[in-house]
């Protein structure tokens, strides 16, 4: 019983560690994206940008035919 309880406590502590680690990563990524967004907005002029289709116009085309 003592081993089982010790294992349960270790698993709970590890889950807490993982949650803390994941939240720290998410916060760092959000900060980087915000900084990158500011740089992109500063570089763009009015109505400038590249538009890419979400779906191809024609499927299964060879490279030479494109």
N, CA, C and O atoms as a GROMACS GRO file, in nm:
protein
  264
    1UNK      N    1   0.083  -0.119   0.000
    1UNK     CA    2   0.000   0.000   0.000
    1UNK      C    3   0.087   0.125   0.000
    1UNK      O    4   0.056   0.224  -0.067
    2UNK      N    5   0.197   0.120   0.076
    2UNK     CA    6   0.287   0.236   0.082
    2UNK      C    7   0.350   0.263  -0.054
    2UNK      O    8   0.364   0.378  -0.094
    3UNK      N    9   0.390   0.157  -0.125
    3UNK     CA   10   0.448   0.175  -0.258
    3UNK      C   11   0.346   0.237  -0.353
    3UNK      O   12   0.380   0.328  -0.430
    4UNK      N   13   0.223   0.189  -0.348
    4UNK     CA   14   0.119   0.241  -0.437
    4UNK      C   15   0.096   0.390  -0.410
    4UNK      O   16   0.086   0.470  -0.503
    5UNK      N   17   0.088   0.426  -0.283
    5UNK     CA   18   0.066   0.565  -0.246
    5UNK      C   19   0.185   0.652  -0.290
    5UNK      O   20   0.166   0.763  -0.339
    6UNK      N   21   0.306   0.602  -0.271
    6UNK     CA   22   0.425   0.677  -0.311
    6UNK      C   23   0.425   0.698  -0.463
    6UNK      O   24   0.459   0.806  -0.511
    7UNK      N   25   0.387   0.594  -0.537
    7UNK     CA   26   0.381   0.608  -0.683
    7UNK      C   27   0.274   0.708  -0.725
    7UNK      O   28   0.296   0.787  -0.817
    8UNK      N   29   0.160   0.706  -0.660
    8UNK     CA   30   0.053   0.800  -0.692
    8UNK      C   31   0.098   0.943  -0.667
    8UNK      O   32   0.069   1.032  -0.746
    9UNK      N   33   0.169   0.966  -0.558
    9UNK     CA   34   0.220   1.098  -0.528
    9UNK      C   35   0.323   1.143  -0.632
    9UNK      O   36   0.323   1.259  -0.673
   10UNK      N   37   0.410   1.051  -0.673
   10UNK     CA   38   0.510   1.085  -0.774
   10UNK      C   39   0.444   1.118  -0.908
   10UNK      O   40   0.486   1.212  -0.976
   11UNK      N   41   0.342   1.042  -0.945
   11UNK     CA   42   0.270   1.070  -1.070
   11UNK      C   43   0.202   1.206  -1.062
   11UNK      O   44   0.205   1.282  -1.159
   12UNK      N   45   0.141   1.236  -0.950
   12UNK     CA   46   0.074   1.366  -0.933
   12UNK      C   47   0.176   1.480  -0.941
   12UNK      O   48   0.148   1.583  -1.002
   13UNK      N   49   0.291   1.463  -0.880
   13UNK     CA   50   0.394   1.566  -0.885
   13UNK      C   51   0.446   1.584  -1.027
   13UNK      O   52   0.472   1.696  -1.070
   14UNK      N   53   0.462   1.475  -1.100
   14UNK     CA   54   0.510   1.482  -1.238
   14UNK      C   55   0.407   1.552  -1.327
   14UNK      O   56   0.444   1.631  -1.413
   15UNK      N   57   0.278   1.522  -1.307
   15UNK     CA   58   0.174   1.589  -1.384
   15UNK      C   59   0.174   1.740  -1.356
   15UNK      O   60   0.155   1.819  -1.448
   16UNK      N   61   0.194   1.778  -1.234
   16UNK     CA   62   0.203   1.921  -1.199
   16UNK      C   63   0.323   1.985  -1.269
   16UNK      O   64   0.313   2.096  -1.321
   17UNK      N   65   0.435   1.915  -1.269
   17UNK     CA   66   0.554   1.964  -1.337
   17UNK      C   67   0.527   1.983  -1.486
   17UNK      O   68   0.562   2.086  -1.543
   18UNK      N   69   0.464   1.884  -1.550
   18UNK     CA   70   0.435   1.895  -1.693
   18UNK      C   71   0.342   2.011  -1.723
   18UNK      O   72   0.362   2.082  -1.821
   19UNK      N   73   0.239   2.032  -1.641
   19UNK     CA   74   0.148   2.144  -1.661
   19UNK      C   75   0.222   2.277  -1.651
   19UNK      O   76   0.200   2.367  -1.732
   20UNK      N   77   0.310   2.288  -1.553
   20UNK     CA   78   0.389   2.411  -1.536
   20UNK      C   79   0.481   2.431  -1.657
   20UNK      O   80   0.492   2.542  -1.709
   21UNK      N   81   0.546   2.326  -1.701
   21UNK     CA   82   0.638   2.333  -1.814
   21UNK      C   83   0.563   2.373  -1.942
   21UNK      O   84   0.610   2.459  -2.016
   22UNK      N   85   0.447   2.311  -1.968
   22UNK     CA   86   0.370   2.342  -2.088
   22UNK      C   87   0.319   2.487  -2.085
   22UNK      O   88   0.319   2.554  -2.188
   23UNK      N   89   0.277   2.535  -1.970
   23UNK     CA   90   0.230   2.673  -1.962
   23UNK      C   91   0.345   2.770  -1.984
   23UNK      O   92   0.326   2.876  -2.045
   24UNK      N   93   0.463   2.737  -1.937
   24UNK     CA   94   0.579   2.823  -1.959
   24UNK      C   95   0.614   2.828  -2.107
   24UNK      O   96   0.648   2.934  -2.160
   25UNK      N   97   0.606   2.714  -2.175
   25UNK     CA   98   0.634   2.709  -2.320
   25UNK      C   99   0.530   2.790  -2.395
   25UNK      O  100   0.565   2.866  -2.486
   26UNK      N  101   0.403   2.775  -2.359
   26UNK     CA  102   0.296   2.848  -2.429
   26UNK      C  103   0.315   2.999  -2.411
   26UNK      O  104   0.295   3.075  -2.506
   27UNK      N  105   0.352   3.043  -2.292
   27UNK     CA  106   0.373   3.185  -2.267
   27UNK      C  107   0.490   3.238  -2.350
   27UNK      O  108   0.483   3.348  -2.406
   28UNK      N  109   0.597   3.159  -2.360
   28UNK     CA  110   0.713   3.201  -2.439
   28UNK      C  111   0.676   3.209  -2.586
   28UNK      O  112   0.716   3.303  -2.655
   29UNK      N  113   0.599   3.111  -2.636
   29UNK     CA  114   0.558   3.112  -2.776
   29UNK      C  115   0.466   3.230  -2.806
   29UNK      O  116   0.476   3.291  -2.912
   30UNK      N  117   0.378   3.262  -2.714
   30UNK     CA  118   0.286   3.374  -2.734
   30UNK      C  119   0.363   3.505  -2.741
   30UNK      O  120   0.331   3.592  -2.823
   31UNK      N  121   0.464   3.520  -2.657
   31UNK     CA  122   0.546   3.642  -2.660
   31UNK      C  123   0.622   3.653  -2.791
   31UNK      O  124   0.630   3.762  -2.849
   32UNK      N  125   0.678   3.541  -2.839
   32UNK     CA  126   0.752   3.543  -2.966
   32UNK      C  127   0.658   3.576  -3.082
   32UNK      O  128   0.695   3.653  -3.171
   33UNK      N  129   0.538   3.519  -3.082
   33UNK     CA  130   0.442   3.547  -3.189
   33UNK      C  131   0.399   3.693  -3.188
   33UNK      O  132   0.382   3.754  -3.293
   34UNK      N  133   0.382   3.750  -3.069
   34UNK     CA  134   0.343   3.890  -3.060
   34UNK      C  135   0.454   3.980  -3.115
   34UNK      O  136   0.426   4.077  -3.186
   35UNK      N  137   0.578   3.948  -3.083
   35UNK     CA  138   0.690   4.027  -3.134
   35UNK      C  139   0.703   4.011  -3.285
   35UNK      O  140   0.729   4.108  -3.355
   36UNK      N  141   0.684   3.889  -3.335
   36UNK     CA  142   0.692   3.865  -3.480
   36UNK      C  143   0.578   3.936  -3.551
   36UNK      O  144   0.598   3.989  -3.660
   37UNK      N  145   0.461   3.938  -3.492
   37UNK     CA  146   0.347   4.007  -3.552
   37UNK      C  147   0.371   4.156  -3.563
   37UNK      O  148   0.330   4.218  -3.662
   38UNK      N  149   0.436   4.214  -3.465
   38UNK     CA  150   0.468   4.357  -3.469
   38UNK      C  151   0.564   4.386  -3.583
   38UNK      O  152   0.550   4.487  -3.652
   39UNK      N  153   0.663   4.298  -3.602
   39UNK     CA  154   0.760   4.317  -3.710
   39UNK      C  155   0.693   4.307  -3.846
   39UNK      O  156   0.722   4.387  -3.935
   40UNK      N  157   0.604   4.210  -3.863
   40UNK     CA  158   0.535   4.192  -3.990
   40UNK      C  159   0.444   4.310  -4.018
   40UNK      O  160   0.439   4.358  -4.131
   41UNK      N  161   0.372   4.357  -3.918
   41UNK     CA  162   0.284   4.472  -3.937
   41UNK      C  163   0.363   4.596  -3.975
   41UNK      O  164   0.316   4.676  -4.056
   42UNK      N  165   0.481   4.613  -3.920
   42UNK     CA  166   0.563   4.729  -3.953
   42UNK      C  167   0.613   4.721  -4.097
   42UNK      O  168   0.630   4.825  -4.162
   43UNK      N  169   0.639   4.600  -4.148
   43UNK     CA  170   0.690   4.584  -4.283
   43UNK      C  171   0.582   4.598  -4.388
   43UNK      O  172   0.611   4.640  -4.500
   44UNK      N  173   0.460   4.563  -4.356
   44UNK     CA  174   0.352   4.567  -4.454
   44UNK      C  175   0.306   4.709  -4.480
   44UNK      O  176   0.297   4.792  -4.389
   45UNK      N  177   0.277   4.734  -4.606
   45UNK     CA  178   0.214   4.860  -4.642
   45UNK      C  179   0.064   4.836  -4.648
   45UNK      O  180   0.017   4.731  -4.606
   46UNK      N  181  -0.009   4.931  -4.700
   46UNK     CA  182  -0.153   4.912  -4.711
   46UNK      C  183  -0.189   4.804  -4.812
   46UNK      O  184  -0.145   4.809  -4.927
   47UNK      N  185  -0.270   4.706  -4.770
   47UNK     CA  186  -0.323   4.598  -4.855
   47UNK      C  187  -0.213   4.518  -4.925
   47UNK      O  188  -0.232   4.474  -5.038
   48UNK      N  189  -0.101   4.498  -4.859
   48UNK     CA  190   0.006   4.419  -4.918
   48UNK      C  191   0.007   4.282  -4.852
   48UNK      O  192  -0.032   4.267  -4.736
   49UNK      N  193   0.053   4.182  -4.928
   49UNK     CA  194   0.065   4.050  -4.872
   49UNK      C  195   0.060   3.945  -4.980
   49UNK      O  196   0.038   3.975  -5.097
   50UNK      N  197   0.081   3.823  -4.941
   50UNK     CA  198   0.078   3.710  -5.033
   50UNK      C  199  -0.044   3.627  -4.996
   50UNK      O  200  -0.067   3.597  -4.879
   51UNK      N  201  -0.121   3.590  -5.096
   51UNK     CA  202  -0.238   3.508  -5.074
   51UNK      C  203  -0.213   3.370  -5.133
   51UNK      O  204  -0.174   3.357  -5.249
   52UNK      N  205  -0.236   3.268  -5.053
   52UNK     CA  206  -0.215   3.130  -5.096
   52UNK      C  207  -0.348   3.057  -5.085
   52UNK      O  208  -0.420   3.071  -4.986
   53UNK      N  209  -0.380   2.980  -5.188
   53UNK     CA  210  -0.506   2.906  -5.189
   53UNK      C  211  -0.503   2.796  -5.083
   53UNK      O  212  -0.399   2.735  -5.058
   54UNK      N  213  -0.617   2.772  -5.023
   54UNK     CA  214  -0.627   2.665  -4.924
   54UNK      C  215  -0.636   2.529  -4.992
   54UNK      O  216  -0.589   2.428  -4.938
   55UNK      N  217  -0.697   2.525  -5.108
   55UNK     CA  218  -0.713   2.401  -5.183
   55UNK      C  219  -0.658   2.420  -5.324
   55UNK      O  220  -0.672   2.528  -5.382
   56UNK      N  221  -0.595   2.318  -5.380
   56UNK     CA  222  -0.540   2.332  -5.515
   56UNK      C  223  -0.650   2.343  -5.620
   56UNK      O  224  -0.759   2.288  -5.604
   57UNK      N  225  -0.620   2.416  -5.727
   57UNK     CA  226  -0.716   2.434  -5.836
   57UNK      C  227  -0.737   2.302  -5.908
   57UNK      O  228  -0.851   2.265  -5.940
   58UNK      N  229  -0.629   2.230  -5.935
   58UNK     CA  230  -0.636   2.101  -6.004
   58UNK      C  231  -0.553   2.000  -5.924
   58UNK      O  232  -0.439   2.026  -5.886
   59UNK      N  233  -0.612   1.886  -5.900
   59UNK     CA  234  -0.544   1.783  -5.821
   59UNK      C  235  -0.453   1.695  -5.909
   59UNK      O  236  -0.474   1.686  -6.030
   60UNK      N  237  -0.355   1.634  -5.848
   60UNK     CA  238  -0.268   1.534  -5.909
   60UNK      C  239  -0.200   1.584  -6.037
   60UNK      O  240  -0.200   1.514  -6.138
   61UNK      N  241  -0.144   1.702  -6.034
   61UNK     CA  242  -0.071   1.758  -6.147
   61UNK      C  243   0.077   1.721  -6.132
   61UNK      O  244   0.132   1.721  -6.022
   62UNK      N  245   0.139   1.690  -6.244
   62UNK     CA  246   0.283   1.664  -6.239
   62UNK      C  247   0.357   1.796  -6.232
   62UNK      O  248   0.303   1.901  -6.267
   63UNK      N  249   0.479   1.790  -6.188
   63UNK     CA  250   0.559   1.911  -6.173
   63UNK      C  251   0.583   1.978  -6.308
   63UNK      O  252   0.583   2.100  -6.318
   64UNK      N  253   0.604   1.898  -6.410
   64UNK     CA  254   0.630   1.956  -6.543
   64UNK      C  255   0.506   2.026  -6.600
   64UNK      O  256   0.520   2.126  -6.671
   65UNK      N  257   0.387   1.978  -6.570
   65UNK     CA  258   0.266   2.042  -6.621
   65UNK      C  259   0.235   2.172  -6.549
   65UNK      O  260   0.166   2.258  -6.602
   66UNK      N  261   0.287   2.186  -6.428
   66UNK     CA  262   0.263   2.309  -6.353
   66UNK      C  263   0.352   2.417  -6.409
   66UNK      O  264   0.349   2.530  -6.361
   0.00000   0.00000   0.00000
